Amino acid sequence: MWYVVAGIGAIIGLYLFVNGSRNSDPLNRKCAAEICEYVTSAEDIDPERISEIFKEHARYQKQANHIVSMVPTLLIKAGYPQDAAMSIVPVIRSAAMMQPR
């Protein structure tokens, strides 16, 4: 039983370590910040423009999918309404799916 609990704890610890390193990646943070800036300044949000932002920062699909999860949090911290921040996720996710694997 002890080995099972230790194994589960190790898996959780590894996940948190990997996720934390993705959040601290300066290029991911810069890309997410630029997407947030675009979202707050644009009247109509265009997935093609968001895809261009991903390309400018050389983010591939796996990184882009992680950035999708970072953007709403950054928007909410900046004072954007939570419902509006969460409603943008499908648009950003469609742009992330356009990225190469």
For each residue, the residues with C-beta under 8 A, 3 or more apart:
1: 4 5
2: 5 6
3: 6 7
4: 1 7 8
5: 1 2 8 9
6: 2 3 9 10
7: 3 4 10 11
8: 4 5 11 12
9: 5 6 12 13
10: 6 7 13 14
11: 7 8 14 15
12: 8 9 15 16
13: 9 10 16 17
14: 10 11 17 18
15: 11 12 18 19
16: 12 13 19 20
17: 13 14 20 21
18: 14 15 21 22
19: 15 16 22 23
20: 16 17 23 24
21: 17 18 24 25
22: 18 19 25 28 63 66
23: 19 20 28 29 70
24: 20 21 29
25: 21 22 28 29 63
26: 29 30
27: 30 31 57 58 59
28: 22 23 25 31 32 59 63 66 67 70
29: 23 24 25 26 32 33 70
30: 26 27 33 34 57
31: 27 28 34 35 53 54 57 59 67
32: 28 29 35 36 67 70 71 74
33: 29 30 36 37 74
34: 30 31 37 38 53 56 57
35: 31 32 38 39 50 53 67 71 92
36: 32 33 39 40 71 74 75 78
37: 33 34 40 41
38: 34 35 41 42 45 49 50 53
39: 35 36 42 45 71 75 88
40: 36 37 75 78 80
41: 37 38
42: 38 39 45 46 49
43:
44:
45: 38 39 42 49 50 88 91
46: 42 49 50
47: 50 51 91 92 94 95 98
48: 51 52 95 98
49: 38 42 45 46 52 53
50: 35 38 45 46 47 53 54 91 92 95
51: 47 48 54 55 95 96 98 99
52: 48 49 55 56
53: 31 34 35 38 49 50 56 57
54: 31 50 51 57 59 64 67 95 96 98 99
55: 51 52 58 59 99
56: 34 52 53
57: 27 30 31 34 53 54
58: 27 55
59: 27 28 31 54 55 63 64 67 99
60: 63 64 99 100 101
61: 64 65 96 97 99 100 101
62: 65 66 101
63: 22 25 28 59 60 66 67
64: 54 59 60 61 67 68 95 96 99
65: 61 62 68 69 93 96
66: 22 28 62 63 69 70
67: 28 31 32 35 54 59 63 64 70 71 92 96
68: 64 65 71 89 92 93 96
69: 65 66 72 73
70: 23 28 29 32 66 67 73 74
71: 32 35 36 39 67 68 74 75 85 88 89 92
72: 69 75 76 85 86 88 89
73: 69 70 76 77
74: 32 33 36 70 71 77 78
75: 36 39 40 71 72 78 80 84 85 88
76: 72 73 79 80 82 85
77: 73 74
78: 36 40 74 75
79: 76
80: 40 75 76 84 85
81: 84 85
82: 76 85 86
83: 86 87
84: 75 80 81 87 88
85: 71 72 75 76 80 81 82 88
86: 72 82 83 89
87: 83 84 90
88: 39 45 71 72 75 84 85 91 92
89: 68 71 72 86 92 93
90: 87 93 94
91: 45 47 50 88 94 95
92: 35 47 50 67 68 71 88 89 95 96
93: 65 68 89 90 96 97
94: 47 90 91 97 98
95: 47 48 50 51 54 64 91 92 98 99
96: 51 54 61 64 65 67 68 92 93 99
97: 61 93 94
98: 47 48 51 54 94 95
99: 51 54 55 59 60 61 64 95 96
100: 60 61
101: 60 61 62
